[in-house]
């Protein structure tokens, strides 16, 4: 059969962003910021409350959920999707029968480590410690199947040649295609996450990665992360097809903004000293209400204002 090369192009269809599902008002365009970094965003407000943000993360960006008559039905969509992955899809993708119980245990352990640089060997040992007998070859075959299903969406490291190769952490950051998968795998709820904002912080970062990937997909946007052995870390290096990029931190609350801004400015300074291409803008995406530009040029962008 003809491969379709030259006639058929493959597109990754991500779940809906907050703008597509109606939670974000979309008053600030990420692509507009790339074109005009001095865009005036001061005073733009998000109408999204923390409770609504948590609920949207638990429900996920599944179009089917918008057709449900109540919140219980909306939240069930992600749980149903997870069940289908474990019991059917993961075996169908490569024709090799897999143990649903082991697949679920893998997803649970993986979800406990989203938005971190946890090693796969650590996840494998975690599964074993929870009384699931799984071999290393089986573990990696299951991981591969979940990647091919676009359930797992690992974030690559950014290596801009500003430090020696041995200083840059090249590990992938753990992520899933939609935060609701992690929520369902861990059997969490909007109520439990409202009481545990520390855990929600990791889920919030995964939500931001999903949305920024969607908002920049038309320009070939790819999310990377940066971390080096000197302890400098930036959550997101958002790079477009034309090589323009932005440095972005994800901070759920306002208390962490100062730390996030310091990391952004430190990495930018390192880039400038090495004479490399400078970022288009620096930003912190938050779960807060107000958008504004700080005196140090760092933009504060509520997730509920983006598109």
C-alpha positions in Angstrom: 0.0 0.0 0.0 1.3 3.5 -0.8 2.5 5.3 2.3 0.8 8.6 1.4 4.1 10.5 1.5 3.6 13.8 -0.2 -0.2 13.5 -0.1 -1.0 12.8 3.6 0.4 14.7 6.6 0.1 13.4 10.1 -1.1 15.9 12.8 -1.1 15.4 16.6 -4.6 16.1 17.8 -4.2 17.2 21.4 -7.1 17.5 23.9 -8.8 20.9 24.1 -7.1 23.8 25.7 -8.9 25.9 28.4 -9.6 28.5 25.7 -11.3 25.8 23.5 -13.3 24.5 26.4 -14.4 28.0 27.4 -12.6 28.4 30.7 -10.0 30.9 29.4 -11.2 34.2 28.0 -8.3 34.2 25.5 -7.6 37.9 25.9 -3.8 37.3 25.6 -2.4 35.5 22.6 0.9 33.7 23.1 1.8 34.0 19.4 1.1 37.8 19.6 3.6 38.0 22.4 6.2 36.4 20.2 5.5 39.0 17.5 5.3 41.9 19.9 7.0 41.3 23.2 6.1 44.8 24.3 2.4 44.1 24.0 0.5 45.9 26.8 -1.1 43.2 29.0 -1.5 45.3 32.2 -4.9 45.1 33.7 -6.2 42.1 31.8 -8.1 39.8 34.2 -8.9 36.1 34.3 -12.4 35.1 35.5 -11.2 31.6 36.3 -11.3 30.8 40.1 -9.0 28.2 41.6 -11.9 25.9 42.1 -12.8 26.2 38.4 -9.2 25.7 37.4 -8.9 22.5 39.5 -12.2 21.2 38.1 -11.1 21.8 34.5 -7.9 19.9 35.2 -9.8 17.0 36.6 -12.3 17.0 33.7 -9.7 17.4 31.0 -9.9 18.6 27.5 -12.0 15.7 26.1 -14.7 17.0 23.7 -17.1 14.3 24.8 -17.1 15.8 28.3 -18.8 18.9 27.0 -21.8 16.9 26.0 -22.5 15.5 29.4 -25.5 16.8 31.5 -23.7 17.1 34.8 -20.3 17.3 36.4 -20.3 13.7 37.5 -20.7 12.7 33.8 -18.0 15.1 32.7 -15.5 13.7 35.2 -16.4 10.1 34.2 -15.0 10.7 30.7 -11.4 10.7 31.8 -11.9 7.7 34.0 -13.5 5.8 31.2 -10.7 6.8 28.8 -8.1 5.5 31.4 -10.0 2.2 31.7 -10.1 1.7 27.9 -6.3 2.4 27.7 -5.5 -0.2 30.3 -7.9 -2.9 29.2 -7.9 -2.5 25.4 -6.0 0.3 23.6 -2.5 -0.5 25.0 -2.7 -4.1 23.6 -4.3 -3.1 20.3 -1.6 -0.5 19.4 1.1 -3.1 18.8 -1.0 -6.4 18.8 0.7 -7.7 22.0 -1.5 -8.6 24.9 -0.7 -6.7 28.1 -1.8 -7.1 31.6 -4.4 -4.3 32.4 -3.4 -4.4 36.1 0.3 -3.8 35.3 -0.6 -1.0 32.9 -2.7 0.7 35.5 0.1 0.3 38.1 2.6 1.9 35.6 0.3 4.8 35.0 -0.3 5.4 38.7 3.4 5.5 39.4 4.1 7.6 36.4 1.4 10.0 37.3 2.8 10.4 40.8 5.9 11.8 39.1 4.5 14.1 36.4 6.4 17.4 36.1 9.5 15.9 37.5 12.8 14.4 36.1 12.2 11.1 37.9 14.1 8.3 36.2 12.3 5.4 34.6 14.2 3.0 36.9 12.7 4.8 39.9 9.2 4.3 38.5 9.9 0.6 37.8 11.1 0.1 41.4 8.0 1.9 42.7 5.8 -0.5 40.8 7.6 -3.5 42.2 7.4 -2.1 45.7 3.7 -2.0 45.3 3.6 -5.8 44.8 3.4 -5.8 41.0 5.8 -8.3 39.5 7.0 -6.6 36.3 10.3 -7.2 34.4 12.4 -4.4 32.9 11.7 -5.5 29.3 7.9 -5.6 30.0 8.1 -2.2 31.7 9.7 -0.6 28.7 7.4 -2.3 26.2 4.4 -0.9 28.1 6.0 2.6 28.2 6.5 2.4 24.5 2.9 1.4 23.9 1.7 4.3 26.0 3.9 6.8 24.0 2.6 5.4 20.7 -1.0 6.0 22.1 0.0 9.6 22.9 -0.9 9.0 26.6 2.6 9.7 27.8 4.0 13.1 26.5 7.6 13.4 27.8 9.2 16.9 27.6 12.7 17.0 26.1 15.5 19.0 27.6 16.8 22.2 26.0 20.5 22.3 25.3 21.5 25.8 24.1 25.3 25.2 24.3 25.7 27.8 27.1 27.3 25.3 29.5 29.4 22.2 28.9 27.6 19.1 27.8 28.3 17.4 31.1 26.5 20.2 33.0 23.1 20.1 31.2 20.5 17.6 32.4 19.2 15.8 29.4 16.5 13.7 31.1 12.9 13.9 29.8 10.5 15.5 32.2 7.5 13.3 32.9 4.1 14.5 31.5 0.9 13.1 30.1 -1.1 14.4 27.1 -3.9 15.7 29.5 -3.7 16.3 33.2 -7.0 14.5 33.7 -5.2 11.2 32.9 -3.0 11.6 36.0 -6.0 12.7 38.1 -7.9 9.6 37.1 -4.9 7.3 37.5 -4.4 8.5 41.1 -8.1 8.5 41.9 -8.1 12.1 42.8 -11.0 14.5 42.8 -11.6 18.3 42.6 -12.3 18.2 46.3 -9.2 16.4 47.3 -7.0 18.6 45.1 -8.5 21.8 46.6 -7.2 20.5 50.0 -3.8 19.6 48.5 -2.5 22.5 46.4 1.0 21.1 46.5 0.0 18.1 44.5 -2.2 20.3 42.2 0.9 22.4 41.5 2.4 19.4 39.5 -0.9 18.9 37.7 -1.1 22.6 37.0 2.3 22.5 35.3 1.1 19.7 33.1 -2.0 21.6 32.2 0.1 24.6 31.2 2.3 22.4 29.0 -0.8 21.1 27.2 -2.3 24.6 26.6 1.0 26.2 25.4 1.5 23.3 23.0 -2.0 23.9 21.6 -1.7 27.7 21.4 1.6 27.5 19.4 1.0 24.4 17.3 0.2 26.4 14.2 3.8 27.8 14.4 5.4 24.4 15.2 5.7 25.2 18.9 7.5 22.7 21.1 7.9 22.7 24.9 11.3 22.0 26.4 12.6 22.2 29.9 16.0 23.4 31.2 18.0 22.3 34.2 21.7 22.2 34.9 23.9 20.8 37.6 24.4 24.2 39.1 20.7 24.1 40.2 19.4 26.5 37.6 16.0 25.3 36.4 13.3 26.8 34.1 10.0 24.9 33.6 9.5 25.7 30.0 11.5 26.8 27.0 8.7 27.4 24.3 10.4 27.2 20.9 8.8 27.9 17.6 9.6 26.5 14.2 11.4 29.7 13.2 13.8 29.3 16.2 12.2 32.1 18.2 11.7 31.0 21.8 10.5 32.2 25.2 11.5 31.3 28.8 8.5 30.5 30.9 7.9 29.4 34.5 4.7 27.8 35.9 3.7 29.0 39.3 0.2 28.3 40.7 0.3 31.0 43.4 1.8 34.5 43.8 4.2 33.5 46.6 6.4 31.7 44.1 6.6 34.5 41.5 9.8 36.1 42.9 11.6 32.8 42.7 10.4 32.1 39.2 11.4 35.5 37.9 14.9 35.1 39.4 15.3 31.8 37.5 14.2 33.4 34.2 16.5 36.4 34.6 19.5 34.2 35.6 19.1 31.9 32.6 18.6 34.9 30.3 21.8 36.5 31.7 23.7 33.3 31.0 22.4 33.2 27.4 23.4 36.8 26.9 26.9 36.3 28.2 27.4 33.4 25.8 26.3 35.5 22.8 23.4 33.2 21.9 20.1 34.2 20.5 18.0 35.9 23.2 14.5 34.9 24.2 11.6 36.9 22.8 10.1 37.3 26.2 10.1 36.0 29.8 6.9 35.0 31.5 5.4 33.3 34.5 2.1 31.5 33.9 0.0 31.5 37.0 -3.4 30.4 38.4 -4.0 34.0 39.5 -6.3 36.8 38.4 -4.3 39.7 37.0 -1.9 40.0 34.0 0.9 42.6 34.2 4.5 43.2 33.2 7.0 43.6 36.1 9.7 46.2 36.2 12.2 43.5 35.3 10.3 42.8 32.0 8.9 39.4 33.3 5.3 39.1 32.2 2.7 37.6 34.6 0.2 35.6 32.6 -2.9 34.0 34.2 -3.7 30.7 32.5 -7.3 31.9 32.3 -6.4 34.7 29.9 -4.4 32.8 27.3 -5.1 31.5 23.9 
